[in-house]
Amino acid sequence: MKGTAFEPIIRDAAIKALDGISKRVAEAEAKGGGALGKLMRRWNSLETQEKEQFIAMAITVGTAAAAAFSAIRERRADKRAIKIAKKAAKKIT
C-alpha cells in the first residue's frame, strides 16, 4: 500500500483537529497575547485551501524526514555489516 493513500484522510483530520484546538487556545491566550495564541489566531484567519496547503506541506516534510532517518539508519546498518564481514574474512584468511 502506498503511503500517499492516507494523505487525504490525514490532511482532513489534521485540519479538523487544529481548527478545534486553535479556537480554544486562541480564546484562552487572547488576553495574554502569547506566541501560541498569535499562531492560533493566524490559523483561524486562513482560508480552507490555505489550511490544506499548509497541512500538505507538513505531511510532505514529515514524510521526507522519516525517509531520511530511515535511510541513515539503513546506511549505518550496512556499514556495520560490511565491517563485521571484513573482520570475519580476516580471521578466515
The first five atom37 places (N, CA, C, CB, O) and aatype in JSON, in Angstrom:
{
  "aatype": [12, 11, 7, 16, 0, 13, 6, 14, 9, 9, 1, 3, 0, 0, 9, 11, 0, 10, 3, 7, 9, 15, 11, 1, 19, 0, 6, 0, 6, 0, 11, 7, 7, 7, 0, 10, 7, 11, 10, 12, 1, 1, 17, 2, 15, 10, 6, 16, 5, 6, 11, 6, 5, 13, 9, 0, 12, 0, 9, 16, 19, 7, 16, 0, 0, 0, 0, 0, 13, 15, 0, 9, 1, 6, 1, 1, 0, 3, 11, 1, 0, 9, 11, 9, 0, 11, 11, 0, 0, 11, 11, 9, 16],
  "atom_mask": [
    [1, 1, 1, 1, 1],
    [1, 1, 1, 1, 1],
    [1, 1, 1, 0, 1],
    [1, 1, 1, 1, 1],
    [1, 1, 1, 1, 1],
    [1, 1, 1, 1, 1],
    [1, 1, 1, 1, 1],
    [1, 1, 1, 1, 1],
    [1, 1, 1, 1, 1],
    [1, 1, 1, 1, 1],
    [1, 1, 1, 1, 1],
    [1, 1, 1, 1, 1],
    [1, 1, 1, 1, 1],
    [1, 1, 1, 1, 1],
    [1, 1, 1, 1, 1],
    [1, 1, 1, 1, 1],
    [1, 1, 1, 1, 1],
    [1, 1, 1, 1, 1],
    [1, 1, 1, 1, 1],
    [1, 1, 1, 0, 1],
    [1, 1, 1, 1, 1],
    [1, 1, 1, 1, 1],
    [1, 1, 1, 1, 1],
    [1, 1, 1, 1, 1],
    [1, 1, 1, 1, 1],
    [1, 1, 1, 1, 1],
    [1, 1, 1, 1, 1],
    [1, 1, 1, 1, 1],
    [1, 1, 1, 1, 1],
    [1, 1, 1, 1, 1],
    [1, 1, 1, 1, 1],
    [1, 1, 1, 0, 1],
    [1, 1, 1, 0, 1],
    [1, 1, 1, 0, 1],
    [1, 1, 1, 1, 1],
    [1, 1, 1, 1, 1],
    [1, 1, 1, 0, 1],
    [1, 1, 1, 1, 1],
    [1, 1, 1, 1, 1],
    [1, 1, 1, 1, 1],
    [1, 1, 1, 1, 1],
    [1, 1, 1, 1, 1],
    [1, 1, 1, 1, 1],
    [1, 1, 1, 1, 1],
    [1, 1, 1, 1, 1],
    [1, 1, 1, 1, 1],
    [1, 1, 1, 1, 1],
    [1, 1, 1, 1, 1],
    [1, 1, 1, 1, 1],
    [1, 1, 1, 1, 1],
    [1, 1, 1, 1, 1],
    [1, 1, 1, 1, 1],
    [1, 1, 1, 1, 1],
    [1, 1, 1, 1, 1],
    [1, 1, 1, 1, 1],
    [1, 1, 1, 1, 1],
    [1, 1, 1, 1, 1],
    [1, 1, 1, 1, 1],
    [1, 1, 1, 1, 1],
    [1, 1, 1, 1, 1],
    [1, 1, 1, 1, 1],
    [1, 1, 1, 0, 1],
    [1, 1, 1, 1, 1],
    [1, 1, 1, 1, 1],
    [1, 1, 1, 1, 1],
    [1, 1, 1, 1, 1],
    [1, 1, 1, 1, 1],
    [1, 1, 1, 1, 1],
    [1, 1, 1, 1, 1],
    [1, 1, 1, 1, 1],
    [1, 1, 1, 1, 1],
    [1, 1, 1, 1, 1],
    [1, 1, 1, 1, 1],
    [1, 1, 1, 1, 1],
    [1, 1, 1, 1, 1],
    [1, 1, 1, 1, 1],
    [1, 1, 1, 1, 1],
    [1, 1, 1, 1, 1],
    [1, 1, 1, 1, 1],
    [1, 1, 1, 1, 1],
    [1, 1, 1, 1, 1],
    [1, 1, 1, 1, 1],
    [1, 1, 1, 1, 1],
    [1, 1, 1, 1, 1],
    [1, 1, 1, 1, 1],
    [1, 1, 1, 1, 1],
    [1, 1, 1, 1, 1],
    [1, 1, 1, 1, 1],
    [1, 1, 1, 1, 1],
    [1, 1, 1, 1, 1],
    [1, 1, 1, 1, 1],
    [1, 1, 1, 1, 1],
    [1, 1, 1, 1, 1]
  ],
  "atom_positions": [
    [[0.85, -1.18, 0.0], [0.0, 0.0, 0.0], [0.89, 1.24, 0.0], [-0.96, 0.0, 1.23], [1.89, 1.31, 0.72]],
    [[0.53, 2.18, -0.8], [1.31, 3.41, -0.88], [1.05, 4.27, 0.35], [0.96, 4.18, -2.17], [-0.06, 4.31, 0.89]],
    [[2.1, 4.96, 0.78], [1.96, 5.85, 1.92], [1.1, 7.06, 1.62], [0.0, 0.0, 0.0], [0.53, 7.66, 2.53]],
    [[1.0, 7.41, 0.35], [0.22, 8.58, -0.01], [-1.28, 8.32, 0.0], [0.63, 9.07, -1.38], [-2.08, 9.25, -0.11]],
    [[-1.68, 7.06, 0.12], [-3.11, 6.72, 0.13], [-3.82, 7.32, 1.34], [-3.29, 5.21, 0.11], [-5.01, 7.62, 1.27]],
    [[-3.11, 7.48, 2.42], [-3.7, 8.02, 3.64], [-3.6, 9.54, 3.74], [-3.05, 7.39, 4.84], [-4.14, 10.13, 4.67]],
    [[-2.91, 10.16, 2.81], [-2.69, 11.61, 2.9], [-3.98, 12.42, 2.98], [-1.89, 12.07, 1.72], [-4.06, 13.31, 3.83]],
    [[-5.01, 12.16, 2.14], [-6.24, 12.95, 2.26], [-6.91, 12.79, 3.62], [-7.21, 12.57, 1.16], [-7.45, 13.75, 4.17]],
    [[-6.88, 11.58, 4.15], [-7.5, 11.33, 5.45], [-6.73, 12.06, 6.54], [-7.55, 9.81, 5.75], [-7.33, 12.69, 7.42]],
    [[-5.41, 11.97, 6.49], [-4.58, 12.64, 7.49], [-4.75, 14.15, 7.39], [-3.09, 12.25, 7.31], [-4.85, 14.84, 8.4]],
    [[-4.79, 14.66, 6.15], [-4.93, 16.11, 5.95], [-6.24, 16.6, 6.55], [-4.85, 16.47, 4.45], [-6.25, 17.6, 7.27]],
    [[-7.34, 15.93, 6.25], [-8.63, 16.36, 6.78], [-8.68, 16.27, 8.3], [-9.75, 15.52, 6.17], [-9.2, 17.16, 8.97]],
    [[-8.14, 15.19, 8.84], [-8.14, 15.02, 10.3], [-7.28, 16.08, 10.98], [-7.65, 13.62, 10.68], [-7.64, 16.6, 12.03]],
    [[-6.13, 16.39, 10.37], [-5.24, 17.4, 10.96], [-5.89, 18.77, 10.93], [-3.9, 17.43, 10.21], [-5.78, 19.53, 11.9]],
    [[-6.57, 19.1, 9.84], [-7.24, 20.39, 9.75], [-8.34, 20.5, 10.8], [-7.84, 20.6, 8.35], [-8.44, 21.51, 11.49]],
    [[-9.16, 19.45, 10.93], [-10.23, 19.48, 11.91], [-9.67, 19.59, 13.33], [-11.1, 18.21, 11.79], [-10.2, 20.35, 14.15]],
    [[-8.61, 18.85, 13.61], [-8.01, 18.89, 14.95], [-7.43, 20.26, 15.25], [-6.92, 17.82, 15.08], [-7.66, 20.81, 16.33]],
    [[-6.7, 20.81, 14.3], [-6.11, 22.14, 14.53], [-7.17, 23.21, 14.62], [-5.13, 22.49, 13.41], [-7.02, 24.16, 15.39]],
    [[-8.25, 23.09, 13.86], [-9.34, 24.06, 13.97], [-9.95, 24.05, 15.37], [-10.42, 23.76, 12.94], [-10.16, 25.11, 15.98]],
    [[-10.22, 22.86, 15.88], [-10.81, 22.76, 17.21], [-9.88, 23.26, 18.3], [0.0, 0.0, 0.0], [-10.29, 23.98, 19.2]],
    [[-8.62, 22.87, 18.21], [-7.64, 23.29, 19.21], [-7.39, 24.78, 19.12], [-6.32, 22.53, 19.03], [-7.32, 25.46, 20.14]],
    [[-7.27, 25.29, 17.9], [-6.91, 26.7, 17.72], [-7.97, 27.62, 18.29], [-6.69, 27.01, 16.25], [-7.64, 28.66, 18.87]],
    [[-9.22, 27.27, 18.14], [-10.28, 28.13, 18.66], [-10.22, 28.2, 20.18], [-11.66, 27.62, 18.22], [-10.36, 29.28, 20.76]],
    [[-10.01, 27.06, 20.82], [-9.94, 27.06, 22.28], [-8.69, 27.79, 22.79], [-9.95, 25.62, 22.8], [-8.75, 28.58, 23.73]],
    [[-7.56, 27.5, 22.15], [-6.32, 28.11, 22.59], [-6.31, 29.61, 22.3], [-5.12, 27.45, 21.91], [-5.83, 30.4, 23.12]],
    [[-6.85, 30.0, 21.15], [-6.9, 31.42, 20.81], [-7.73, 32.19, 21.82], [-7.47, 31.62, 19.41], [-7.36, 33.3, 22.22]],
    [[-8.84, 31.61, 22.24], [-9.67, 32.26, 23.25], [-8.93, 32.38, 24.57], [-10.98, 31.48, 23.45], [-8.97, 33.42, 25.23]],
    [[-8.25, 31.31, 24.96], [-7.54, 31.31, 26.25], [-6.33, 32.23, 26.23], [-7.1, 29.89, 26.6], [-6.03, 32.88, 27.23]],
    [[-5.64, 32.28, 25.1], [-4.4, 33.06, 25.02], [-4.62, 34.49, 24.54], [-3.43, 32.37, 24.12], [-3.69, 35.3, 24.56]],
    [[-5.82, 34.8, 24.1], [-6.08, 36.12, 23.52], [-5.73, 37.24, 24.5], [-7.54, 36.24, 23.08], [-5.16, 38.26, 24.12]],
    [[-6.09, 37.05, 25.72], [-5.82, 38.07, 26.71], [-4.33, 38.16, 27.04], [-6.61, 37.81, 27.98], [-3.8, 39.25, 27.27]],
    [[-3.66, 37.02, 27.06], [-2.25, 37.0, 27.39], [-1.36, 37.45, 26.24], [0.0, 0.0, 0.0], [-0.26, 37.95, 26.47]],
    [[-1.81, 37.26, 25.02], [-1.03, 37.68, 23.86], [0.2, 36.83, 23.63], [0.0, 0.0, 0.0], [1.19, 37.3, 23.07]],
    [[0.16, 35.57, 24.06], [1.3, 34.68, 23.89], [1.5, 34.28, 22.45], [0.0, 0.0, 0.0], [0.64, 34.49, 21.59]],
    [[2.66, 33.7, 22.19], [3.03, 33.29, 20.84], [2.07, 32.23, 20.3], [4.46, 32.76, 20.82], [1.71, 32.25, 19.13]],
    [[1.65, 31.3, 21.17], [0.73, 30.26, 20.73], [-0.62, 30.86, 20.35], [0.55, 29.21, 21.82], [-1.24, 30.44, 19.37]],
    [[-1.08, 31.83, 21.11], [-2.34, 32.5, 20.79], [-2.27, 33.22, 19.46], [0.0, 0.0, 0.0], [-3.22, 33.18, 18.68]],
    [[-1.15, 33.87, 19.2], [-0.97, 34.57, 17.92], [-0.98, 33.58, 16.77], [0.34, 35.38, 17.91], [-1.59, 33.83, 15.73]],
    [[-0.31, 32.47, 16.96], [-0.26, 31.45, 15.92], [-1.65, 30.88, 15.65], [0.69, 30.33, 16.32], [-2.03, 30.7, 14.5]],
    [[-2.41, 30.61, 16.69], [-3.74, 30.05, 16.52], [-4.7, 31.07, 15.91], [-4.27, 29.56, 17.86], [-5.58, 30.69, 15.13]],
    [[-4.57, 32.34, 16.26], [-5.41, 33.37, 15.62], [-5.1, 33.46, 14.14], [-5.21, 34.74, 16.3], [-6.0, 33.65, 13.32]],
    [[-3.82, 33.33, 13.79], [-3.43, 33.33, 12.37], [-4.03, 32.12, 11.67], [-1.88, 33.35, 12.22], [-4.52, 32.23, 10.55]],
    [[-3.99, 30.95, 12.33], [-4.57, 29.73, 11.74], [-6.06, 29.93, 11.49], [-4.33, 28.51, 12.68], [-6.58, 29.53, 10.44]],
    [[-6.76, 30.54, 12.45], [-8.21, 30.76, 12.3], [-8.52, 31.71, 11.15], [-8.79, 31.32, 13.6], [-9.6, 31.62, 10.56]],
    [[-7.61, 32.6, 10.82], [-7.86, 33.56, 9.76], [-7.59, 32.99, 8.36], [-7.01, 34.79, 9.97], [-7.92, 33.63, 7.36]],
    [[-6.99, 31.8, 8.28], [-6.68, 31.2, 6.98], [-7.93, 30.64, 6.32], [-5.63, 30.1, 7.14], [-8.86, 30.2, 7.0]],
    [[-7.94, 30.65, 5.01], [-9.0, 30.01, 4.24], [-8.77, 28.49, 4.26], [-9.03, 30.55, 2.77], [-7.68, 28.03, 4.58]],
    [[-9.79, 27.73, 3.92], [-9.69, 26.27, 3.93], [-8.6, 25.8, 2.98], [-11.02, 25.65, 3.55], [-7.85, 24.88, 3.31]],
    [[-8.51, 26.4, 1.81], [-7.49, 26.0, 0.83], [-6.08, 26.25, 1.38], [-7.69, 26.77, -0.49], [-5.18, 25.43, 1.18]],
    [[-5.9, 27.36, 2.07], [-4.59, 27.66, 2.67], [-4.26, 26.65, 3.76], [-4.56, 29.09, 3.24], [-3.11, 26.23, 3.9]],
    [[-5.25, 26.26, 4.54], [-5.04, 25.25, 5.58], [-4.63, 23.92, 4.95], [-6.31, 25.08, 6.43], [-3.73, 23.24, 5.45]],
    [[-5.31, 23.54, 3.86], [-4.99, 22.29, 3.18], [-3.56, 22.32, 2.64], [-5.98, 22.03, 2.05], [-2.85, 21.32, 2.72]],
    [[-3.15, 23.45, 2.09], [-1.78, 23.57, 1.57], [-0.76, 23.47, 2.7], [-1.6, 24.9, 0.83], [0.28, 22.83, 2.54]],
    [[-1.05, 24.1, 3.82], [-0.15, 24.05, 4.96], [0.0, 22.63, 5.47], [-0.66, 24.96, 6.08], [1.12, 22.17, 5.72]],
    [[-1.12, 21.93, 5.63], [-1.08, 20.56, 6.12], [-0.37, 19.65, 5.12], [-2.5, 20.05, 6.4], [0.38, 18.77, 5.52]],
    [[-0.62, 19.86, 3.83], [0.06, 19.05, 2.81], [1.56, 19.23, 2.88], [-0.45, 19.41, 1.4], [2.32, 18.27, 2.75]],
    [[2.01, 20.47, 3.1], [3.45, 20.73, 3.25], [3.99, 20.04, 4.5], [3.73, 22.24, 3.32], [5.07, 19.45, 4.48]],
    [[3.24, 20.12, 5.59], [3.68, 19.49, 6.84], [3.8, 17.98, 6.67], [2.71, 19.82, 7.99], [4.76, 17.37, 7.15]],
    [[2.84, 17.38, 5.98], [2.9, 15.93, 5.74], [4.09, 15.59, 4.87], [1.6, 15.44, 5.08], [4.8, 14.62, 5.13]],
    [[4.33, 16.39, 3.83], [5.45, 16.15, 2.93], [6.78, 16.25, 3.66], [5.42, 17.13, 1.77], [7.66, 15.4, 3.48]],
    [[6.93, 17.29, 4.48], [8.17, 17.46, 5.23], [8.36, 16.32, 6.22], [8.18, 18.81, 5.96], [9.47, 15.8, 6.36]],
    [[7.3, 15.95, 6.9], [7.38, 14.84, 7.86], [7.73, 13.53, 7.18], [0.0, 0.0, 0.0], [8.54, 12.76, 7.71]],
    [[7.14, 13.27, 6.03], [7.44, 12.05, 5.29], [8.88, 12.04, 4.82], [6.49, 11.9, 4.1], [9.57, 11.02, 4.91]],
    [[9.34, 13.18, 4.31], [10.73, 13.26, 3.85], [11.71, 13.07, 5.0], [10.98, 14.61, 3.16], [12.73, 12.41, 4.85]],
    [[11.4, 13.65, 6.15], [12.27, 13.49, 7.31], [12.32, 12.04, 7.77], [11.8, 14.39, 8.46], [13.38, 11.52, 8.1]],
    [[11.17, 11.39, 7.79], [11.13, 9.98, 8.19], [11.92, 9.11, 7.21], [9.68, 9.48, 8.27], [12.63, 8.2, 7.63]],
    [[11.81, 9.4, 5.93], [12.56, 8.65, 4.92], [14.06, 8.88, 5.08], [12.12, 9.05, 3.52], [14.85, 7.96, 4.93]],
    [[14.44, 10.12, 5.38], [15.86, 10.43, 5.57], [16.42, 9.69, 6.78], [16.06, 11.95, 5.73], [17.51, 9.12, 6.71]],
    [[15.68, 9.7, 7.88], [16.15, 8.99, 9.07], [16.26, 7.5, 8.81], [15.22, 9.24, 10.25], [17.19, 6.84, 9.28]],
    [[15.3, 6.96, 8.07], [15.32, 5.55, 7.73], [16.54, 5.22, 6.87], [14.03, 5.15, 7.01], [17.19, 4.19, 7.08]],
    [[16.83, 6.07, 5.9], [17.99, 5.85, 5.03], [19.29, 5.91, 5.82], [18.01, 6.89, 3.89], [20.21, 5.12, 5.58]],
    [[19.37, 6.85, 6.75], [20.58, 6.97, 7.58], [20.75, 5.7, 8.42], [20.5, 8.22, 8.49], [21.86, 5.18, 8.54]],
    [[19.65, 5.22, 9.0], [19.7, 4.01, 9.82], [20.14, 2.81, 8.98], [18.34, 3.74, 10.47], [20.95, 2.0, 9.43]],
    [[19.59, 2.68, 7.77], [19.96, 1.57, 6.9], [21.43, 1.65, 6.5], [19.08, 1.56, 5.64], [22.12, 0.63, 6.44]],
    [[21.9, 2.86, 6.24], [23.3, 3.05, 5.86], [24.24, 2.63, 6.99], [23.56, 4.51, 5.47], [25.26, 1.99, 6.76]],
    [[23.85, 3.0, 8.21], [24.66, 2.6, 9.36], [24.68, 1.09, 9.51], [24.13, 3.25, 10.65], [25.72, 0.5, 9.79]],
    [[23.52, 0.47, 9.31], [23.44, -0.99, 9.42], [24.28, -1.65, 8.33], [21.97, -1.47, 9.32], [24.95, -2.65, 8.59]],
    [[24.27, -1.1, 7.12], [25.08, -1.64, 6.03], [26.57, -1.52, 6.36], [24.77, -0.91, 4.72], [27.34, -2.45, 6.11]],
    [[26.97, -0.37, 6.92], [28.38, -0.18, 7.27], [28.81, -1.18, 8.34], [28.63, 1.26, 7.77], [29.91, -1.74, 8.28]],
    [[27.93, -1.41, 9.32], [28.25, -2.38, 10.37], [28.38, -3.78, 9.79], [27.16, -2.37, 11.47], [29.29, -4.53, 10.16]],
    [[27.5, -4.14, 8.88], [27.54, -5.47, 8.27], [28.83, -5.64, 7.47], [26.31, -5.7, 7.35], [29.44, -6.71, 7.5]],
    [[29.24, -4.62, 6.76], [30.48, -4.68, 5.98], [31.68, -4.83, 6.91], [30.64, -3.42, 5.09], [32.6, -5.6, 6.64]],
    [[31.66, -4.08, 8.0], [32.75, -4.14, 8.96], [32.87, -5.53, 9.57], [32.54, -3.09, 10.07], [33.97, -6.07, 9.71]],
    [[31.73, -6.11, 9.93], [31.73, -7.46, 10.51], [32.21, -8.48, 9.49], [30.32, -7.83, 11.01], [32.97, -9.39, 9.82]],
    [[31.78, -8.32, 8.24], [32.19, -9.25, 7.18], [33.69, -9.16, 6.95], [31.42, -8.95, 5.87], [34.35, -10.18, 6.72]],
    [[34.24, -7.96, 6.99], [35.69, -7.78, 6.79], [36.47, -8.45, 7.93], [36.06, -6.27, 6.71], [37.49, -9.09, 7.7]],
    [[35.98, -8.29, 9.16], [36.65, -8.91, 10.31], [36.61, -10.43, 10.17], [35.99, -8.46, 11.64], [37.59, -11.12, 10.43]],
    [[35.45, -10.93, 9.76], [35.33, -12.4, 9.6], [36.24, -12.89, 8.49], [33.87, -12.8, 9.29], [36.84, -13.97, 8.6]],
    [[36.36, -12.13, 7.41], [37.23, -12.52, 6.3], [38.69, -12.52, 6.72], [37.04, -11.58, 5.09], [39.46, -13.38, 6.28]],
    [[39.08, -11.58, 7.56], [40.48, -11.54, 8.04], [40.77, -12.75, 8.92], [40.75, -10.23, 8.81], [41.87, -13.31, 8.87]],
    [[39.8, -13.15, 9.74], [40.02, -14.31, 10.61], [40.12, -15.59, 9.81], [38.89, -14.44, 11.63], [40.89, -16.48, 10.17]],
    [[39.38, -15.68, 8.74], [39.4, -16.88, 7.91], [40.71, -17.01, 7.15], [38.24, -16.87, 6.95], [41.25, -18.11, 7.02]],
    [[41.23, -15.88, 6.64], [42.46, -15.94, 5.83], [43.7, -15.85, 6.62], [42.47, -14.87, 4.83], [44.8, -15.9, 6.05]]
  ]
}
